[in-house]
Amino acid sequence: MGIPLPSSPVKGHRALEALNFFMADMQAGIGPFLGVFLLAHGWQSGWIGTVMTVGGVAGMLMTTPAGALVDATRRKRAYVILPGVCTVLASGMVLVSQHFWVVTVSQVASAIAGAAIVPAVTGITLGMVGQRGFNRQNGRNQAFNHAGNMVGAALSGYLGWQFGFVAVFLLAALFGVISIVCVMTIPKDSIDDDVARGIGHGADSSKRVSGITVLLECKPLLALAAALALFHLGNAAMLPFYGLAVVDLHKAEPASFVAMTIVIAQGTMIVMSIIAMRAAEKTGYWLVLLISFVALPVRGLIAAHMISEWGVIPVQILDGIGAGLQSVAVPGLVASILNGTGRVNLGQGAVMTVQGIGAALSPVLGGWIAQGFGYPAAFMLLGGLAIGSIVIWIAASSLIKQAYDDSMLADAAS
């Protein structure tokens, strides 16, 4: 079943799209460059993966509470502003000291602060355009976000090469200031707080759910979360360790190479987010997500056999395919499944928590395997984990499609 097209653009949608562009580099800070930065200061891959995992666990633990807070609050813009400021400041700590505990605290603080930003922007978007307009506006949001990541990475790579990692941090701080301006220019009265949490006119209150049981009470959502957890267990460590593999073999200049990996992936994600938006309008989200899962095993196979500057092109194009499709399909599917429950952002946070378990464990798994058995073995294992995602997703196909179709029919009737 196709998705109903949105009505005319709402007030503040340009500011929302600008926010998605500039918040990308604000959230990232020096994060994408952290691995090579620490490698240059004498860290080994196992410890780099460990500190990334600690931060990932902290963020994972906060995503569900953050989603619940976004559902409850009528000050959704504040959940972008305050975490954004904290994320930039935490990134700056790494430049001051590279001691293990300082870096660890920085990663934990960044992850906790950043946990609220995604559900907050999702809630703002849903509150502005409603369920019918969400797919298309979210697709545009993601295209702008990936473009911001691409531009930020390109500028960070150049500035890092010319002036060092301090320039990378200053760029993130500048983007943070612009992000705050953007979110403040979104009119508060353009955000319907009830619609933002999935309560529409004529919503059935008996469908409401609460707490982390949002997953346990909704089998389609649980299947989605489980498939994403396995995918991100393999995917999260692939980019940082592919960068480490090439840099460790002295085949590339660190800052510019990492920037190139991000630019290629994010450029692909821009295209894929638009494709995902249009594909969802025709066929729904199930097939879009299946294709995203298939991309990771292929990526792992290529990464294991092409550790070179040229290998980054197919490896990161495949990263862009997977992540670009998911950036549109996951929020859209969660919003559809939980339409009318009043817990859309809680559901987003719960799914992010489960997928975050996989993402948090990925760096430590990949790091110690790479240190003990080499980078090719790590890439093969990480890529192969997505086969489990494919199995889960195919097995749950009828549940997912039924839940999606029921939501669309209910929304069309309301």
C-alpha positions, 0 to 999 in steps of 0.5 A, spaced: 500 500 500 502 506 498 503 512 503 498 518 502 502 524 499 503 530 504 499 537 503 503 543 502 509 545 506 508 547 513 511 553 516 518 552 519 520 546 514 526 550 511 528 551 518 527 544 520 531 542 513 537 547 515 537 544 522 538 537 519 544 539 515 548 543 520 546 538 526 550 533 522 557 535 524 555 538 530 553 531 533 559 528 530 564 532 532 571 529 532 567 522 533 569 519 526 576 521 526 577 519 533 580 512 531 586 515 527 586 521 532 588 516 538 592 511 533 596 517 532 597 518 540 599 511 541 593 507 542 592 500 539 585 498 536 583 493 541 583 499 546 580 504 541 574 499 540 573 499 547 572 506 549 568 507 543 563 501 546 563 504 553 560 510 549 556 506 545 553 503 551 552 509 555 548 512 549 544 505 548 542 506 555 539 513 554 535 512 548 529 509 551 528 514 556 530 520 551 524 518 547 519 518 553 521 525 555 520 527 548 513 524 548 512 528 554 515 534 553 512 540 550 519 543 549 521 539 544 526 544 541 530 544 547 532 537 546 536 539 540 539 545 543 542 543 550 544 536 548 547 539 542 551 544 546 553 538 551 556 534 545 560 539 542 563 541 549 564 533 550 568 532 544 573 538 546 575 534 552 579 529 547 583 534 545 585 536 552 587 530 554 588 523 551 588 519 557 584 513 557 579 515 562 578 522 559 577 519 553 572 515 556 568 520 559 568 524 553 565 519 549 560 517 555 558 524 555 557 525 548 553 519 547 548 521 553 547 528 550 546 525 543 541 520 545 535 525 545 537 529 539 534 524 534 527 522 537 527 530 538 528 531 531 523 525 529 518 528 534 518 535 531 518 533 524 511 528 526 508 534 529 509 539 524 507 535 518 503 529 521 503 522 519 501 523 512 507 528 511 512 524 515 515 519 510 516 525 505 519 530 510 523 525 513 526 523 507 528 530 505 530 531 512 535 525 511 537 527 505 539 534 508 542 530 514 547 526 509 549 532 505 551 536 512 555 530 514 558 530 507 560 537 507 562 537 514 567 531 513 570 534 507 571 541 511 574 537 517 578 533 513 581 539 509 582 543 516 585 537 519 590 536 514 592 543 514 591 545 521 590 539 526 584 536 530 583 543 533 580 545 527 575 539 526 573 541 533 572 548 532 568 547 525 563 542 529 562 548 534 560 553 529 555 548 526 553 547 533 551 554 533 548 555 527 544 549 529 541 552 535 539 558 531 535 554 526 531 550 531 530 556 534 527 559 528 522 553 527 515 556 530 513 553 536 506 553 534 507 549 528 509 543 532 503 539 534 505 536 541 499 531 540 501 529 533 508 529 535 507 523 539 502 519 535 496 521 537 491 524 532 484 526 531 480 520 533 486 516 536 484 509 539 486 510 546 486 502 547 492 502 543 496 505 547 503 502 550 508 504 556 515 503 557 520 498 554 514 494 554 512 497 547 517 492 544 514 486 548 507 488 546 508 489 539 511 483 535 513 487 528 517 492 532 521 487 536 522 483 529 525 490 527 529 492 533 532 485 533 534 485 525 537 492 526 541 490 532 545 484 528 546 489 523 549 494 527 553 489 531 556 488 524 556 495 521 558 500 526 565 498 527 566 497 519 568 504 517 572 506 523 576 500 523 577 500 515 580 507 516 584 504 521 586 498 517 589 503 511 592 508 515 595 503 520 599 500 513 601 507 512 597 507 505 594 514 507 594 521 510 589 520 516 585 526 516 584 526 509 583 519 508 577 518 514 574 524 511 574 521 504 570 515 507 565 519 510 564 523 504 563 517 499 558 514 504 554 520 505 554 522 498 551 515 497 546 516 503 543 522 500 541 519 493 539 513 497 534 517 502 531 520 496 530 513 493 527 510 500 522 515 500 519 514 493 520 506 494 516 507 500 510 511 497 509 505 492 511 499 496 512 500 503 518 499 508 519 492 508 523 491 501 527 497 503 530 495 509 531 488 506 536 491 501 539 495 506 541 488 510 543 485 504 548 490 503 553 489 509 555 482 507 557 484 501 561 490 504 564 486 509 567 481 503 570 487 499 573 490 505 576 484 507 580 483 500 581 490 498 584 494 504 587 500 500 585 507 498 581 505 492 578 499 496 574 505 500 570 507 494 566 500 493 566 499 501 563 506 503 558 506 497 555 500 500 555 503 507 551 509 504 546 504 501 545 500 507 545 507 512 541 511 507 535 506 506 535 505 513 535 513 515 528 513 512 525 506 513 526 505 520 523 512 523 517 511 518 516 504 519 516 505 527 511 511 526 507 507 522 506 501 526 505 506 533 500 510 529 495 512 534 499 509 541 501 516 543 508 513 544 511 514 537 518 517 540 518 512 546 518 507 540 523 510 536 528 510 542 526 503 544 528 501 537 534 505 538 536 502 544 536 495 542 540 497 535 544 501 540 546 494 543 549 491 537 552 498 535 556 498 542 558 491 542 561 492 535 567 496 536 570 492 541 568 485 537 571 488 531 577 491 535 580 485 539 579 480 533 583 485 528 588 486 534 588 478 534 587 475 527 588 481 523 583 486 519 580 481 514 578 476 519 574 482 523 571 485 516 568 478 514 565 476 521 562 483 522 559 483 515 557 476 516 553 478 522 547 481 517 545 474 515 542 474 521 538 480 520 536 478 513 533 471 516 529 475 521 526 480 516 524 475 511 521 470 517 517 477 520 515 479 513 507 478 514 507 481 521 511 487 518 507 488 512 500 487 516 502 492 521 504 497 516 497 496 512 493 496 518 496 503 520 495 506 513 488 504 513 487 507 520 490 513 518 486 514 511 480 513 515 481 518 520 
